[in-house]
């Protein structure tokens, strides 16, 4: 009887088979992790990827800056509208009327000052406004330039209720 007997060290010891399978799984997982991480770091550190990230960050910063500028512009428009609520100018055939709302200046004519310098009329006003954070100083300054046909030296001022009316005659 010529029997060939194969020697199988794993067959006699089942725990060695589990150890070898575990080592093979560990080596396969390590190789897969190494390949994936190597590809990831090569991609991350490539100049093309860095340029894309920088461009994306630049676009994000530009978008934020545009939003801030638009918000500030809208606030400026809001302040300009509030200024227009304080002073109104009307023109008729024979005069200009500048109507100042005194409620912004503590309802006092003494808080509004007018100055004439050549053809320029300057109006300055100041008042204290009570806010929830305390008192706040409100100051307003506006200048108007008129032609030679407006008689600034003959202007009249009158106080009617909450309004201060300055009338500037126009010569024909």
C-alpha positions as CSV (number, residue, x, y, z in Angstrom):
1,X,0.0,0.0,0.0
2,X,1.5,3.0,-1.3
3,X,-0.3,5.6,0.4
4,X,0.8,9.1,0.1
5,X,0.0,11.0,3.1
6,X,-0.1,14.7,2.8
7,X,1.1,16.6,5.8
8,X,-1.2,19.5,6.6
9,X,-0.2,21.5,9.6
10,X,-3.4,23.5,9.5
11,X,-5.7,20.5,9.3
12,X,-4.6,19.2,12.7
13,X,-4.8,22.5,14.5
14,X,-8.0,24.5,13.7
15,X,-6.9,27.5,15.7
16,X,-4.0,28.1,13.4
17,X,-6.4,28.4,10.4
18,X,-8.2,31.2,12.3
19,X,-4.9,32.9,13.1
20,X,-3.8,32.8,9.5
21,X,-7.2,34.1,8.2
22,X,-7.1,36.9,10.8
23,X,-3.6,37.9,9.7
24,X,-4.6,37.9,6.0
25,X,-7.7,40.0,6.7
26,X,-5.5,42.5,8.8
27,X,-2.9,42.7,5.9
28,X,-5.7,43.3,3.4
29,X,-7.4,46.0,5.4
30,X,-4.0,47.7,6.1
31,X,-3.2,47.6,2.3
32,X,-6.6,49.1,1.5
33,X,-6.2,51.8,4.1
34,X,-2.7,52.6,2.9
35,X,-3.9,52.9,-0.7
36,X,-6.9,55.1,0.1
37,X,-5.0,57.4,2.5
38,X,-2.1,57.7,0.0
39,X,-4.5,58.7,-2.7
40,X,-6.2,61.1,-0.4
41,X,-3.0,62.9,0.7
42,X,-1.7,63.0,-2.8
43,X,-5.0,64.7,-3.8
44,X,-5.1,67.1,-0.9
45,X,-1.5,68.2,-1.3
46,X,-1.6,68.6,-5.1
47,X,-1.3,72.2,-6.3
48,X,-4.5,71.9,-8.4
49,X,-6.5,71.0,-5.3
50,X,-4.9,73.8,-3.3
51,X,-5.8,76.3,-6.0
52,X,-9.4,75.1,-6.1
53,X,-9.6,75.5,-2.3
54,X,-8.1,78.9,-2.4
55,X,-10.4,80.0,-5.2
56,X,-13.5,78.6,-3.3
57,X,-12.4,80.5,-0.2
58,X,-11.8,83.7,-2.2
59,X,-15.3,83.4,-3.7
60,X,-16.8,82.8,-0.3
61,X,-15.0,85.9,1.1
62,X,-16.1,88.0,-1.9
63,X,-19.7,86.9,-1.4
64,X,-19.5,87.9,2.3
65,X,-18.0,91.2,1.4
66,X,-20.7,91.9,-1.2
67,X,-23.4,91.1,1.4
68,X,-21.7,93.5,3.9
69,X,-21.4,96.3,1.3
70,X,-25.1,95.8,0.3
71,X,-26.2,95.8,3.9
72,X,-24.2,99.0,4.6
73,X,-25.5,100.6,1.4
74,X,-29.1,99.8,2.5
75,X,-28.4,101.3,5.9
76,X,-27.0,104.4,4.3
77,X,-30.1,104.6,2.1
78,X,-32.2,104.3,5.2
79,X,-30.2,107.1,6.9
80,X,-30.6,109.2,3.8
81,X,-34.3,108.7,3.9
82,X,-34.4,109.7,7.6
83,X,-32.4,112.8,6.7
84,X,-35.1,113.6,4.1
85,X,-37.7,113.2,6.8
86,X,-36.0,116.0,8.8
87,X,-35.6,118.6,6.1
88,X,-37.9,119.2,3.2
89,X,-37.4,121.8,0.5
90,X,-40.2,123.2,-1.6
91,X,-39.8,125.6,-4.6
92,X,-42.6,127.9,-5.7
93,X,-42.5,130.5,-8.4
94,X,-41.4,133.3,-6.0
95,X,-39.5,131.5,-3.2
96,X,-37.9,128.5,-1.7
97,X,-39.2,127.1,1.5
98,X,-37.1,124.9,3.7
99,X,-39.1,123.0,6.3
100,X,-37.3,121.5,9.3
101,X,-38.9,119.0,11.5
102,X,-37.9,120.1,15.0
103,X,-38.9,116.8,16.7
104,X,-35.3,115.5,15.9
105,X,-33.9,118.5,17.7
106,X,-35.8,118.5,21.0
107,X,-38.6,120.7,19.5
108,X,-36.4,123.8,20.0
109,X,-35.5,126.5,17.5
110,X,-32.4,127.2,19.5
111,X,-31.0,123.8,18.5
112,X,-31.1,124.8,14.8
113,X,-28.6,127.2,13.4
114,X,-28.6,128.7,9.9
115,X,-25.5,130.3,8.3
116,X,-25.1,132.1,5.0
117,X,-21.8,132.2,3.1
118,X,-22.1,133.7,-0.3
119,X,-24.7,131.6,-2.2
120,X,-24.5,128.7,0.3
121,X,-27.1,128.3,3.1
122,X,-25.9,125.9,5.8
123,X,-28.3,124.4,8.3
124,X,-27.0,122.7,11.4
125,X,-29.0,121.1,14.1
126,X,-28.3,119.1,17.3
127,X,-30.4,117.5,19.9
128,X,-30.3,114.7,22.5
129,X,-32.3,111.6,21.8
130,X,-33.2,109.2,24.5
131,X,-32.6,105.6,23.5
132,X,-32.8,102.4,25.5
133,X,-29.0,102.5,25.8
134,X,-29.1,106.0,27.2
135,X,-28.9,109.4,25.7
136,X,-27.5,109.9,22.3
137,X,-26.4,113.1,20.6
138,X,-28.0,113.6,17.2
139,X,-26.3,116.1,14.9
140,X,-27.4,117.1,11.5
141,X,-25.8,119.4,8.9
142,X,-27.0,120.2,5.4
143,X,-25.9,122.8,2.9
144,X,-27.7,124.2,-0.1
145,X,-26.1,126.2,-2.9
146,X,-28.4,128.6,-4.7
147,X,-28.1,130.7,-7.8
148,X,-27.6,134.5,-7.9
149,X,-31.4,135.0,-8.2
150,X,-32.0,133.9,-4.7
151,X,-31.9,136.6,-2.0
152,X,-30.3,134.9,0.9
153,X,-29.9,138.1,2.9
154,X,-33.8,138.6,2.8
155,X,-34.6,135.1,4.2
156,X,-37.4,134.9,6.8
157,X,-37.7,132.3,9.6
158,X,-40.8,131.3,11.5
159,X,-41.7,128.6,14.0
160,X,-45.0,126.8,13.5
161,X,-45.7,123.9,15.8
162,X,-43.1,121.2,15.4
163,X,-41.7,122.9,12.2
164,X,-39.2,125.6,11.5
165,X,-39.8,127.2,8.2
166,X,-37.1,129.2,6.3
167,X,-38.3,131.2,3.3
168,X,-35.9,132.4,0.7
169,X,-37.3,134.9,-1.9
170,X,-36.4,134.5,-5.6
171,X,-36.0,137.7,-7.6
172,X,-37.4,137.8,-11.1
